[in-house]
């Protein structure tokens, strides 16, 4: 296949349709999302609120990019509903020269990391003002096939993309099945069906007595706060039968619960100075936290081994296990401190309770749950030996699910790379 070297400026013609802004007229503004996620409506505002009396008007089908974020995949095609929208000079709008490049071929090209790389190389500036440079961008050279070859390649890409999309749909379905499998294992465990029962285990009623005694000791020592009495468990609350040597209780009977507190913005930093400070689930890793902020004015600490749970915002119910001594927690979080019982057993119980906790959110603005939503949750308590057997079995099953999920993720990544590899090969001069 014969290729010709072309500068981007030879087929990308910048459109500058400058219009006068009318104060009382409503104008659509454009948002270009990062990472190839397209162009959408940002807002509709009156001309007097735009802060400029001249702006550029765009048309359906034009190619548009952000001069600031093109290097991060911020470009796309103006959709029909944004025909006539206005943009500032930070947005570059183009018409394509159809004699040099096929529009569908160009769209395939811009959907790959090849075009991202061009935009990165053509961007320059200081740390906070990196922008696309016109001379570098328009003078950048690529190898282009002839128009007819472009059309044939576009057809080829479409077929590959159809196959890829079908495969991605199937992989997403498999991923969903793995998630359902995790939930099924958790549900079986939390209903006492995952491992055999041993009537020789020390009864959980004896364990509960030890927990209560230890909790009273911790309260007297000032290590836990005294909670108001928990309501008795009613017969209608008990969802299923449990073995004779197990007992029902409230979660608050077997844990300590520590509520986080707010720290003012000026009192924390990102310089790793002071104590690590967790502000919410954004600081959660796969199982343990990854702090991004620190503070010299701590208010509430969580300890190593505490279960961290999100209690405000969209992430209510998300959990992590602290592996950091003296980590400070914000009001979005609480720390759950199991007493004598298996921490991992309580952790798995909370993982299984995520949907229920989500449904219990209340409030406007930033909805959340309160201490009572955790403390009053009904909890079945197996003997300690049974807890360990359940945790061991769940760890084994979850490890299997992790392996399946990792295999699916690798398949997705390989599928998404295929089209880019084919396009890169098509544009390479070595393909002649």
N, C-alpha and C positions, 0 to 999 in steps of 0.2 A: 504493500500500500504506500503510495507516494504522499509525503508530507511537505507542507510549506511552512516556513517560519513567518509568523505574523505578530505584530505588536497588538496589544489589547486595544490601543487607540485606533487601530485600523478598522475595527468593526463595532466598538462601543462608542456611540455618539452621545455625549452628555447633553441632556435636555435642560434648558434653563427657561422655563415658562414663568417669568416673574409677573405676579399680579398684585394690584393694589388692594389692600384690606379695607373692608367697609365695617364700621363700628358695630352696626346693628345686625349684621349678617352672621349666621351660624356656619362655622367651618369645622370640617373633620380633620383631626390630627392623626398622624401615622405613628405606630410603634413597630419597630423591627426587633423581633426576638432573637436572642443569641442561639448559636449552635444549630443553625439551619431550621429553626422552628417557625420561620415565615413572617409574613407581614399582617398586621391586624390593626383594628381601630383602637386608638389610645383614648380619645375623648372627643366630645363636640363642644366647642366654646364659641362665644361671641367674639367678633373681630376686635372689639375694644379691650378684650382680656388677653390677646395674643402677645402684646408687648412689642409689636412691630407693624409698620404700615406697608411693608412689602414682604411677600413670601413666595415660594415656588409652588406651582400647582402641578400635580402629577396625574397621569392617565392610566386607565386600566391596561394591563399587559406590559407596562414598562418595568425594567429591571431597576431595583433600588438597593442601595447599600448605605450603611452608616459609616461616615468617615472616621468615627472614633472606634467603633467596634467591629468593623469588617474583618479584622484579624481574628475575631472570636465567632465568626460565622453569622454576623448580623447582616443578612441580605436576603432578597427574595423578589417576587413578582407582585406588582400592585393588583389586588383582586378587584372584581367588578364593583363591590360595595364601597371601595375607596377611590373610585374614579372622581377626580375633581378635588381630592383632599389637598391640604397644603403642608409644606415642610420647610424647615430652615436650611441654611447653607451646610449644616452638618450632615445632611442627607444628600447623596448623589444619585441622580436619576438618569437612566440611559434608554435610548432606542438602539436596536440592533440593526446592523447592515446585513440584510438577508442575502446579499450577493457573496458575502464572505463566510458567514456562519449561520447554520440552521438553528432556529430558536430552541427547538426541543433538545438538540445536541448541547447547546450552551447551558440549558437548565440542568442536564445530567452532569455536565462538567462542574457547575457551581455547587452541586450537591455533594461533592467529594472533598477530601482534605487537601487535594491538589490546589484548589482555588483558595482555600484558607491559607495555605502556605504562601501563595502569591501575595495575598493581602498582608500577611505578616512581614514579608520581605519588603513590601512597598510602604510600610508604616514606619514612622520615625518621630522622635520628640522626647521630651523629658518624661519622667515616670508618670506624672498625672495628666500629661497632655500628649500622649502618643496618638498620632493621626495618620490617616492615609495620605501619602504625598503624591500629588497629581502627576508630576514628571516621572517618578518611579513606576507608578501604576500603569499609566498609558504607554510607557515605553517598554514595559515588560513583554518579553517575547515567548510565545508558545508554538509548538508544532501542530499545525492543523491539517487534517485530511481535506480533500476536495469536497465540495458541497454534497455531491451524490454519495460519496463514501460516508460523510457525516450522517446522512439519512439512513444508510444501511446500518451503520453502527448504532444509531439511536434505536432502530427496530430490534437489533441484537440485545442492546441494554435493556429494553423494555421486557423482552422475553426472560432474560436473566432475572430482572427485578420481580417479575410475576412469580417465578420459581422461588426466589428469595422470600418474598412476602408470604407465600403459602407455607414455606418452611418455618418462618418466624411465627406465624399464627399457630402452627403445630407445636413449636417449642414453647410458646407462651401458654398454650393449653397444658403442656407437660409440667411447666413451672407451677401453674395453678393447682394441678393435681398433687404436686409435691407439698404445696402449702396446706392443702386439704388433708394430706396424709399426716403432716405434723399435728394439725388440729385434732385429727382422729386419735393419734397416739396420746396426746395430752388429755383428751376427753376420757379415753379408756382408763388412763392412770388416775384421773381425778374422780372416777366413779369406782375405783378400787378393783378394776377388772384386768389390770395389766400383768400382775404377778400373782402366784399362788399365795394364799393366806396360811400363816403358821399359827395354830392355836397355842403353841408353846411360847410365843412372844410375850414379853411382859405387857400386861394390859395397858392400853393408852390412858385409862383412868388414873393409873399410878403415875404415868408420865405427866399428866395434867396437874397433879398435885405438886410434883417437883417444880414444874414451870411456875405455878402460882407462888410457891415459896421463894423461888429465885427472883421473880419479878418484884415481890414485896421487899426483898433485900436491896435490890437495885434502886427502888423508889426511896427507901430510907437513906441510902448512900447519896442520893441526889443525882444519880446517873440516868434516871428515867422520871418523867412527870407522872403524877397520879391522874388517871383518867376517871371520868364519871362512870358510874356503874353501867355495864352493858345490858341490853334487854335480854330476857330469857328467850331461848329458842322455842318457838311454837311448833306444834306437830305439823302444821301445814307448810312450814318452811323446809322441812326435811325432804330432799328430792328423791332419795333412794335409800335402800337398806344397806347397812354396812356390817362387817363381821362383828361378832360379839365382843372381841377384845379391842375394838376401835370405838371412838366417841365423836360426837358432834360438839363443836364449840364455836365461839366467835373468834375471828382472826385476831382481834384485839386482846384476847386472853393469852396468846402465845408469842406476842411480839411487843417491842417498844416502837413508838412512832414519833419521829422527829420532823417537825415542819421547818422548811427553809424560810429565810427572810430576805427581803429586798435590800440590795446595796446600791447606793447612788452611783450614777455613771462615772462621776469623777473619782470614785473611790476604788476602781479596779482598772487594770491595765493589761496589755498583751505582751509585756516585756519579761514575763516569767519572774516577776518581782513580788515576793510575798507568798501567800498561800494559794494553791490552785482553786479556782472558783467556777462552779458549774451553773450555767444560767438556764439550762433546759435540755431537751432531748437532742438538740443540735450538737451537744457536747458528748453524746453517747457514741461509743464504738460498737462493734459487733456484740460484745458482751461486757466490756469494761469501758469506762469513760476516757475521753481524750480532751483534757482541758485546753481551752484556747484563751482563757483569761485568768488573771491572778489579782489578789487583793491584799492590802496591808491592814484592812479594817474588817476582819472577819466577824460574823455574827453567829452563824450556826454551822457546826461541823458534822460531817458524816465520817464514819470510820471504815477501815478495811473490812470487807465482808458484809457491809450494809447493802441492802437492796434499795436502789434508787428508783423512785417511781414518779412519773410526770403527773401533776395534778391540775395543771392549767393549760389552756390552749388546745389546738387540734391534736396534739400528741398525748392526750390524757390516757393513762394506762401503760404507756411505754416504759420498759424497765431496763435496768443495767445493774451490774454488781460492782461496787467500789473496790478497786485494788490499790487505793491511795490512802495513806494515813492523813487524817486532818484535812479533808477536802471540804471547802465551803460550799453550801448549797443555797440557791436562790428560792424565792417563794413559789416558783414553778415546780419545785421538787419537794418530795418528802423522802426521808430515809427510814426504811423498815429494818428493824434489828431483831431477828428471830432469837428466842430465848430457849436454849437447850435443843430445840427441834432442828432438823436439817434445813439449813439455809436454802439449798438447792431445791428441796421439796417445796418450800414456800415460793421460791422463784418460779417454778413450773406451774404452781397453782395460780399465780398472778398472770403468767403468760396465757393461761387458759381463760382468765377472767377479763382479757383485754376488751372484747366486744361489749361485755356487760358494763364495764367501767365507762366506755365511750358513750353508752346509752344513758348513763346517769349524770352526764354533764349538765350544769345549770348556769344561768346567768347570761347577760348580754355583754357585748364587747369581747371579753376574753372568758369564755365559759370554762367551768372547772368542776372538780369534785372536792368535798370537804373531808375532814378526818373521819367523820362517821361512816362515809362510804367505804373506807378501808377497815376501820375497827369493827364495824358491825357485820361485816361480810361473814356468812356462814361458812364454816371450814370443817372438813372431816379430818380427824387426827388419828393416824395409824400409830401403832407402836414404833419406837425409834428404829428397830431392826427392819420393819416393813418399809419405813420411809427410805432407808438406805437401799433396799432391794429395788424399790420403784425408781429411785434416782439413777441407779446403775443401769437399769433397763432403758429408761428414757434417754440417758446419755448415749447409749449404744444406738438406739433408733434414730435419734436426732443427728448423730454422726453420719448415719446412712443417708438421711435426707440431705445433709450438707453436701455429701459427695454427689448425689443426684443433681442438686441445684447447681453445683460448680460445673458439672458436665454440660448441663443445659446452657449455662452462661457462656461457656467456651464455644459451644456450637453457634449461639447467637452472634458472638463476636466474629467468628470465622465467616458466617453468612453475610454479615454486614460489610466485611472487608472485601468480599469477592467482586462486587461491582466496581469498587475503587481500583482494584488490581487490574481488572479488564480494561477500564478506561485509561489507566496509566500506561498500560502496554500499547493501547491504540494510539496514544499521543507520542510515544517514544520514537525517535528517529531510527532506532535500531530495528524497528518493525518494518522497514522498507523492504 
